[in-house]
Amino acid sequence: MSNTLSKAVKAGSRGSASYLDRVLVLASAKGGVGKTSIAANVAGKAAGDLRVLVIDLDPRGSLHRDLGYPKQDGTALFNALVQLTPLPILANVRPNLDVVPGGAAMQDISGMLLVRQMSNPESGEFADLLYAGLAPIAEDYDLIIIDTSPGEATIVQGAFTVASAVVIPSKSDGGSTDAVEGVADRFKAVRERNPRLAVAGAVLFDVGSTSRKIERNLRNELSDLLETAAPVFTTRIRHSEGAARDAREHGRLIHELDGEVEQANKLRFADFKRGIQHQPKFHTSNASGLAADYENLTQEILIRISELEAEGE
């Protein structure tokens, strides 16, 4: 399976498709590889210059932990898709950044569609519902990012059908080959409907600072899998357990956490000089390196999207 995804990219045939420009899907057939963290932090950095929408299609609905809005159960999104009503947008979760929150109710979408199609074969697929929800608002945004689950094939393939690009995160803890193969299977399943879909690239996530050999081996493995289909992004997201925990405990993006940690360190040092000692507010003492990783990755992804757009013209 040295070139499964590369073959999937080349195998697309021109057919009718309802896809949207600048819609980026985070996908992997393996859980815990950083899809949600990357979706949130790339969106947050991109929102510095662009108008961004993030859609949480993962039934776990954990995007709220990174962005700090109240947890949702996904019912509003489920109902909007099924009833073809406007998507439930949380406006300005950050400046220039809106969110469509998901949740556990989205687990029922596949079963509902199956029942509906049994009674009416022309009722449409999940991709049709998603496109109907996105098409009226797509022009309001410069970039739409969709977070998906490692399971829920109906949801992932629906997201692929309306999207223009896919980013595949991968960790160095094994299983990367199987995860990419799983993405390739879903990629191939939608190519007839969406021949413009492209792999933007793969991202190495949660890489230890001393794991140079492991990182090199994983890069080589992913490069062999992707072949000419897409690059492995130069930027890798480093391992920083303390910063990751702080970010989700406080509902902060990493670049926001970086500033708060720096300020907390200054205040703690000032108190120390006055003889006042207290427990630190954050687990990490420095989030600047991780913040730089996300900034650099965001730039790489945006450049890659521009390249793909130019290739499609």
C-alpha positions as CSV (number, residue, x, y, z in Angstrom):
1,M,0.0,0.0,0.0
2,S,2.8,2.3,-0.8
3,N,0.8,4.7,-2.9
4,T,-2.9,4.2,-1.9
5,L,-3.7,7.9,-1.5
6,S,-1.7,9.0,-4.5
7,K,-3.7,6.5,-6.6
8,A,-6.9,7.8,-5.1
9,V,-6.1,11.4,-6.0
10,K,-5.3,10.4,-9.6
11,A,-8.4,8.1,-10.0
12,G,-11.0,10.9,-9.9
13,S,-13.3,11.2,-12.9
14,R,-15.1,14.3,-14.0
15,G,-18.7,14.1,-12.7
16,S,-21.3,16.4,-11.3
17,A,-20.3,17.8,-7.9
18,S,-21.5,20.3,-5.4
19,Y,-18.3,21.5,-3.8
20,L,-17.2,24.8,-2.4
21,D,-13.9,26.6,-2.7
22,R,-11.7,27.2,0.4
23,V,-13.4,24.5,2.5
24,L,-10.7,22.5,4.4
25,V,-11.4,19.2,6.2
26,L,-9.3,17.8,9.0
27,A,-9.5,14.1,8.7
28,S,-7.9,10.9,9.9
29,A,-9.1,7.3,10.4
30,K,-7.3,7.4,13.8
31,G,-8.4,9.3,16.9
32,G,-6.2,11.4,19.1
33,V,-4.0,12.8,16.4
34,G,-4.7,16.5,16.8
35,K,-7.5,17.1,14.3
36,T,-9.5,19.4,16.7
37,S,-6.5,21.2,18.1
38,I,-5.2,21.9,14.6
39,A,-8.6,23.0,13.4
40,A,-9.1,25.4,16.2
41,N,-5.6,26.9,16.3
42,V,-5.2,27.2,12.5
43,A,-8.6,28.9,12.4
44,G,-7.6,31.2,15.2
45,K,-4.4,32.3,13.5
46,A,-6.0,32.6,10.0
47,A,-8.7,34.8,11.5
48,G,-6.0,37.4,12.1
49,D,-6.3,38.3,8.3
50,L,-9.3,36.3,7.1
51,R,-12.9,35.8,7.9
52,V,-13.1,32.2,9.1
53,L,-15.9,29.7,9.9
54,V,-15.2,26.4,11.8
55,I,-17.7,23.6,11.7
56,D,-17.6,20.8,14.3
57,L,-18.9,17.7,12.7
58,D,-17.4,15.4,15.3
59,P,-20.1,14.0,17.6
60,R,-17.7,14.4,20.5
61,G,-18.1,18.1,20.0
62,S,-14.8,18.9,21.8
63,L,-14.0,22.0,19.8
64,H,-15.6,24.0,22.6
65,R,-12.6,23.1,24.8
66,D,-10.2,24.9,22.6
67,L,-12.3,27.9,21.8
68,G,-14.0,28.4,25.2
69,Y,-17.7,28.5,24.3
70,P,-20.3,26.5,26.2
71,K,-20.6,22.8,25.3
72,Q,-23.4,22.0,22.9
73,D,-25.2,18.7,22.4
74,G,-25.4,19.0,18.6
75,T,-29.1,19.1,18.4
76,A,-29.2,22.6,16.8
77,L,-26.8,21.5,14.0
78,F,-28.7,18.2,13.5
79,N,-32.0,19.9,13.2
80,A,-30.7,22.6,10.9
81,L,-29.2,20.0,8.5
82,V,-32.3,17.7,8.5
83,Q,-34.8,20.6,8.2
84,L,-32.7,22.6,5.7
85,T,-32.8,25.6,8.0
86,P,-29.9,28.1,8.5
87,L,-26.9,26.6,10.3
88,P,-26.6,27.5,14.0
89,I,-23.6,29.9,13.9
90,L,-22.0,31.3,17.0
91,A,-20.7,34.6,15.7
92,N,-17.4,36.2,16.8
93,V,-16.2,33.5,19.1
94,R,-13.0,35.3,18.3
95,P,-12.7,38.4,16.1
96,N,-13.3,37.2,12.5
97,L,-14.0,33.7,13.7
98,D,-17.4,32.1,13.8
99,V,-18.3,28.5,14.8
100,V,-21.0,26.0,14.1
101,P,-20.9,23.8,17.2
102,G,-21.5,20.0,17.1
103,G,-22.2,17.4,19.6
104,A,-23.5,13.9,20.4
105,A,-26.8,14.4,18.5
106,M,-24.8,14.1,15.3
107,Q,-24.3,10.4,16.0
108,D,-27.9,9.9,14.8
109,I,-27.5,11.5,11.4
110,S,-26.5,8.3,9.6
111,G,-29.5,6.3,11.0
112,M,-31.9,9.1,10.2
113,L,-30.7,9.3,6.6
114,L,-31.0,5.6,6.2
115,V,-34.6,5.6,7.4
116,R,-35.4,8.6,5.2
117,Q,-33.9,7.0,2.1
118,M,-35.8,3.7,2.6
119,S,-39.0,5.7,2.4
120,N,-37.8,8.1,-0.2
121,P,-34.7,7.1,-2.3
122,E,-34.5,10.6,-3.7
123,S,-34.2,12.3,-0.3
124,G,-30.5,12.9,-0.6
125,E,-27.3,12.1,1.2
126,F,-25.5,13.9,4.1
127,A,-23.3,15.7,1.6
128,D,-26.5,17.2,0.1
129,L,-27.7,18.5,3.4
130,L,-24.3,19.9,4.3
131,Y,-24.0,21.6,0.9
132,A,-27.5,23.1,1.3
133,G,-26.4,24.5,4.7
134,L,-23.1,25.9,3.6
135,A,-23.8,27.3,0.1
136,P,-25.9,30.3,1.3
137,I,-23.1,31.5,3.6
138,A,-19.9,30.4,1.9
139,E,-19.3,33.8,0.4
140,D,-19.3,35.3,3.8
141,Y,-16.0,33.6,4.7
142,D,-12.5,33.4,3.2
143,L,-11.9,30.0,4.8
144,I,-14.2,27.3,6.2
145,I,-12.6,24.6,8.3
146,I,-14.4,21.3,9.1
147,D,-13.4,19.1,12.0
148,T,-14.4,15.5,11.7
149,S,-14.5,12.2,13.6
150,P,-12.2,9.3,12.9
151,G,-15.4,7.2,12.6
152,E,-18.7,8.3,11.2
153,A,-18.0,7.5,7.6
154,T,-21.2,9.2,6.4
155,I,-20.2,12.5,8.0
156,V,-16.5,12.4,6.8
157,Q,-17.4,11.4,3.2
158,G,-20.1,14.1,3.2
159,A,-17.5,16.7,4.3
160,F,-15.1,15.5,1.6
161,T,-17.9,15.8,-1.0
162,V,-18.4,19.6,-0.4
163,A,-14.7,20.4,0.4
164,S,-11.8,21.6,-1.7
165,A,-8.9,20.2,0.4
166,V,-8.1,17.7,3.1
167,V,-5.4,17.9,5.8
168,I,-4.3,14.6,7.5
169,P,-2.8,14.9,11.0
170,S,-0.6,12.0,12.1
171,K,1.2,11.1,15.4
172,S,4.3,9.1,15.8
173,D,2.8,6.4,18.0
174,G,2.1,3.9,15.3
175,G,-0.9,3.3,13.0
176,S,-0.1,6.2,10.6
177,T,-0.2,3.8,7.6
178,D,-3.6,2.5,8.5
179,A,-5.0,6.0,9.2
180,V,-3.9,7.3,5.9
181,E,-5.3,4.2,4.2
182,G,-8.6,4.9,5.9
183,V,-8.6,8.5,4.6
184,A,-7.7,7.2,1.1
185,D,-10.8,4.9,1.1
186,R,-13.1,7.8,1.9
187,F,-11.3,10.0,-0.5
188,K,-11.9,7.5,-3.4
189,A,-15.5,7.1,-2.4
190,V,-16.3,10.8,-3.2
191,R,-14.0,11.5,-6.2
192,E,-16.7,11.0,-8.8
193,R,-18.9,13.7,-7.1
194,N,-16.1,16.0,-6.2
195,P,-13.2,15.7,-8.7
196,R,-11.7,18.9,-7.4
197,L,-11.0,17.5,-3.9
198,A,-7.3,17.6,-3.1
199,V,-5.0,16.5,-0.3
200,A,-3.4,19.7,1.0
201,G,-0.9,17.8,3.1
202,A,-0.1,15.7,6.2
203,V,0.9,17.2,9.6
204,L,3.1,15.6,12.2
205,F,1.4,16.2,15.6
206,D,2.6,15.9,19.2
207,V,6.2,15.2,18.2
208,G,8.8,15.1,21.0
209,S,11.7,17.5,20.9
210,T,14.2,14.7,21.3
211,S,12.4,12.3,18.9
212,R,14.4,13.3,15.8
213,K,14.8,9.7,14.5
214,I,11.1,8.9,15.1
215,E,10.1,12.2,13.3
216,R,12.4,11.4,10.4
217,N,11.0,7.9,10.0
218,L,7.4,9.1,10.2
219,R,8.1,11.8,7.6
220,N,9.6,9.2,5.3
221,E,6.7,6.8,5.8
222,L,4.1,9.5,5.1
223,S,6.0,10.8,2.1
224,D,6.0,7.2,0.7
225,L,2.3,7.0,1.2
226,L,1.5,10.4,-0.3
227,E,4.0,10.2,-3.1
228,T,3.1,13.1,-5.4
229,A,-0.4,13.6,-4.1
230,A,0.6,16.1,-1.4
231,P,3.5,17.2,0.8
232,V,4.2,16.4,4.4
233,F,4.2,19.9,5.9
234,T,7.6,21.2,7.1
235,T,6.1,22.4,10.3
236,R,5.4,19.8,13.0
237,I,3.4,20.4,16.1
238,R,5.6,19.7,19.1
239,H,4.7,17.8,22.2
240,S,3.8,20.1,25.0
241,E,1.5,18.3,27.5
242,G,1.3,21.2,29.9
243,A,0.4,23.8,27.2
244,A,-2.2,21.5,25.7
245,R,-3.8,20.9,29.1
246,D,-3.7,24.6,30.0
247,A,-5.3,25.6,26.6
248,R,-8.3,23.3,27.1
249,E,-8.7,24.0,30.8
250,H,-8.9,27.7,30.1
251,G,-10.6,27.7,26.7
252,R,-7.6,29.4,25.0
253,L,-5.9,29.0,21.7
254,I,-2.2,28.4,22.0
255,H,-1.1,31.9,20.9
256,E,-3.5,33.4,23.4
257,L,-2.2,31.1,26.1
258,D,1.4,32.1,25.2
259,G,0.6,35.8,26.1
260,E,-1.2,34.9,29.3
261,V,1.6,32.6,30.4
262,E,4.2,35.3,29.8
263,Q,2.2,37.8,31.8
264,A,1.6,35.3,34.6
265,N,5.3,34.6,34.8
266,K,6.1,38.3,35.2
267,L,3.5,38.7,37.9
268,R,4.7,35.6,39.8
269,F,8.3,36.9,39.6
270,A,7.2,40.3,40.9
271,D,5.4,38.6,43.8
272,F,8.4,36.4,44.5
273,K,10.6,39.5,44.9
274,R,8.1,40.8,47.5
275,G,8.3,37.5,49.3
276,I,4.9,36.3,48.2
277,Q,4.8,32.7,46.9
278,H,1.8,31.0,45.3
279,Q,1.0,28.1,43.0
280,P,1.4,28.9,39.3
281,K,-1.8,29.4,37.4
282,F,-0.6,27.3,34.4
283,H,1.0,23.9,34.1
284,T,3.4,25.2,31.4
285,S,6.0,28.0,31.9
286,N,6.4,28.7,28.2
287,A,4.0,28.2,25.2
288,S,5.9,30.3,22.7
289,G,7.4,27.4,20.8
290,L,4.1,25.7,20.3
291,A,2.5,29.0,19.4
292,A,5.1,29.4,16.7
293,D,4.4,25.9,15.4
294,Y,0.8,26.8,14.8
295,E,1.6,30.1,13.2
296,N,4.0,28.5,10.8
297,L,1.6,25.6,10.0
298,T,-1.2,28.1,9.3
299,Q,1.0,29.9,6.8
300,E,2.0,26.6,5.1
301,I,-1.7,25.5,4.8
302,L,-2.8,28.9,3.4
303,I,0.0,28.8,0.9
304,R,-0.9,25.3,-0.1
305,I,-4.5,26.2,-0.6
306,S,-3.5,29.1,-2.9
307,E,-1.3,26.6,-4.9
308,L,-4.2,24.2,-5.3
309,E,-6.5,27.0,-6.4
310,A,-3.9,28.1,-9.0
311,E,-3.6,24.5,-10.2
312,G,-7.4,24.2,-10.7
313,E,-7.7,27.4,-12.8
